[in-house]
Amino acid sequence: AYSRGEQFQPLLAAQDCFAHLQLDFQLNSLSSSAGAIYLHECPRQHYIPIYLIGLGLSSLLFVLLSCFPCAKEPEEGTSNPLSTIYKAWNLLSMFFVFCWFIAGDVWIYSIYQPNYDKNTTNVDPYCNKTLYLFAFWINTLVNISFGFVFLGGFLFLLGFCLYKGVNPAADITDV
């Protein structure tokens, strides 16, 4: 005896996941594809294509796992053991992606402005221009995004602290 809204709830959740997956899938598959296509095209820093493959696949796995029913807390407020395991796995995955991203920053920015010419007589190893610039701009845009998030969080906390300092009565609640 389900109500009409409860009948379609799993379908609506699946549609939300599909829309989220569709958006993330394009960028993550592009990242993984670029890494796979140019796998041996950056002897200067051979970890860059591997980094792109790992970033794309781990991010895609992260998004796929978020669509599982165990990712949702039960509405009754009871604890679901699968939800607890999911949260631990999610935290571990986020830590891995964060560390992988830092490693990518080191690999990409340490060779900034590599030699793009494969057929040069120069003895310096080259790096494919498409591969390097794709990885460079993906990382740069993510770094800028993180900067805005941290700046926004800092400004929010600063405003909150200033508001509490100006209005100490806001701490007192009437019971």
C-alpha positions in Angstrom: 0.0 0.0 0.0 2.3 2.7 -1.3 1.1 6.2 -2.0 1.7 7.5 -5.5 4.7 9.6 -4.4 6.4 6.6 -2.8 5.9 4.5 -5.9 7.9 6.8 -8.1 10.6 7.8 -5.5 13.2 5.2 -6.7 12.6 6.3 -10.3 13.1 10.0 -9.4 16.3 9.1 -7.5 17.6 7.2 -10.6 16.8 10.2 -12.8 18.8 12.5 -10.5 21.7 10.1 -10.5 21.5 9.8 -14.3 21.6 13.6 -14.8 24.6 13.9 -12.4 26.4 11.0 -14.0 25.8 12.4 -17.5 27.5 15.6 -16.6 30.5 14.0 -14.7 30.8 11.2 -17.2 31.7 13.6 -20.1 34.5 15.3 -18.2 35.9 12.1 -16.6 35.8 10.1 -19.7 37.5 12.9 -21.6 40.2 13.0 -19.0 40.7 9.2 -19.0 40.6 9.1 -22.8 43.2 11.8 -23.1 45.5 9.9 -20.7 44.9 6.6 -22.6 45.4 8.1 -26.1 48.6 9.9 -25.2 49.9 7.3 -22.7 53.4 7.2 -24.1 53.5 10.7 -25.4 55.1 12.5 -22.5 58.5 11.0 -21.6 59.4 14.3 -19.8 56.9 13.3 -17.1 55.4 9.9 -17.8 53.0 10.1 -14.8 50.8 12.8 -16.5 48.8 10.4 -18.7 48.5 8.0 -15.8 47.4 10.8 -13.6 44.6 11.8 -16.1 43.4 8.1 -16.3 43.4 7.7 -12.6 41.7 11.1 -12.0 38.9 10.3 -14.5 38.3 6.7 -13.3 38.4 7.5 -9.6 36.1 10.5 -10.0 33.7 8.4 -12.1 33.7 5.6 -9.6 33.1 8.2 -6.8 30.0 9.4 -8.7 28.7 5.9 -9.5 28.9 4.9 -5.8 26.9 8.0 -4.8 23.9 6.6 -6.7 23.7 3.4 -4.7 20.7 3.1 -2.4 23.1 2.5 0.6 24.4 6.1 0.1 21.1 7.4 1.4 20.2 7.6 5.1 16.9 5.9 6.0 14.1 8.4 6.6 13.1 6.8 10.0 16.4 8.0 11.5 17.7 4.5 12.2 21.2 3.8 11.3 21.9 1.6 8.3 25.2 -0.4 8.5 25.7 -0.2 4.8 25.3 3.6 5.0 28.1 3.7 7.6 30.4 1.6 5.5 29.5 3.8 2.5 30.4 7.0 4.4 33.8 5.5 5.5 34.5 4.4 1.9 33.4 7.8 0.6 35.8 9.6 3.0 38.6 7.3 2.0 37.9 7.9 -1.7 37.8 11.7 -1.2 41.2 11.5 0.6 42.6 9.4 -2.3 41.3 11.9 -4.9 42.7 14.8 -2.9 46.1 13.2 -2.6 46.0 12.1 -6.3 45.2 15.7 -7.2 48.2 17.0 -5.2 50.5 14.5 -6.9 49.1 15.7 -10.3 49.9 19.3 -9.4 53.5 18.3 -8.7 53.9 16.3 -11.9 52.3 18.9 -14.1 53.6 22.1 -12.7 57.2 20.8 -12.1 57.8 20.6 -15.9 56.0 23.8 -16.8 56.5 24.7 -20.4 57.9 21.4 -21.5 59.4 20.9 -25.0 56.4 20.1 -27.2 58.4 19.1 -30.3 58.8 15.4 -30.6 61.2 15.4 -33.6 63.7 17.9 -32.2 67.4 17.4 -32.1 67.3 18.7 -28.5 68.1 16.0 -26.0 65.4 17.2 -23.6 62.4 14.8 -23.5 59.2 16.2 -24.9 55.6 16.1 -23.8 52.6 16.1 -26.2 51.1 19.6 -26.3 47.5 18.5 -26.2 48.1 16.2 -23.3 50.1 18.7 -21.3 47.8 21.6 -21.9 44.7 19.6 -21.1 46.1 18.4 -17.8 47.5 21.8 -17.0 44.2 23.6 -17.5 42.1 21.0 -15.8 44.3 21.3 -12.7 44.5 25.1 -12.9 40.7 25.4 -13.1 40.2 23.0 -10.2 42.8 24.9 -8.1 41.0 28.1 -8.9 37.7 26.5 -7.9 39.1 25.3 -4.6 40.5 28.8 -4.0 37.0 30.3 -4.4 35.5 27.7 -2.1 38.1 28.3 0.6 37.7 32.1 0.1 33.9 31.8 0.4 34.2 29.7 3.5 36.6 32.1 5.1 34.4 35.1 4.3 31.4 33.3 5.7 33.2 32.5 9.0 34.6 36.0 9.2 31.1 37.5 8.7 29.7 35.0 11.3 32.4 36.0 13.8 31.9 39.7 13.2 28.2 39.3 13.6 28.6 37.5 16.9 31.0 40.2 18.1 28.7 43.1 17.2 25.5 41.3 18.4 26.4 39.3 21.6 22.7 39.0 22.3 22.5 36.6 19.4 24.1 33.9 21.6 21.3 34.1 24.1 18.1 32.3 23.3 14.9 32.6 25.2 13.5 29.3 26.4 
